[in-house]
Amino acid sequence: MLILSRRVNEKIVIGDDIVVSVVEVRGDQVKLGIEAPRNVKVFREEVFNAIQEENRMAAAASGAQLPLIDIPLRSKD
């Protein structure tokens, strides 16, 4: 993990097209501004984790909700 110190209005550049700016520091809270292309998804960690959990639950439930097919196969004899 890279750890950097920044002050208000200072920025960090990630790759060629993502810029993270320190907008405000108040006590133990820091407000960040993030400039990224529209195709780059940016989430708070707790939102990202909630989305992942919902996806896991949906994937698990989709198999359980499918009806069982219990049709005997006829032999060709």
PyMOL commands that set and color helices and strands:
alter all, ss='L'
color gray80, all
select helices_A, chain A and resi 45-64
alter helices_A, ss='H'
color red, helices_A
select strands_A, chain A and resi 11-14+18-26+29-35
alter strands_A, ss='S'
color yellow, strands_A
deselect
rebuild
show_as cartoon
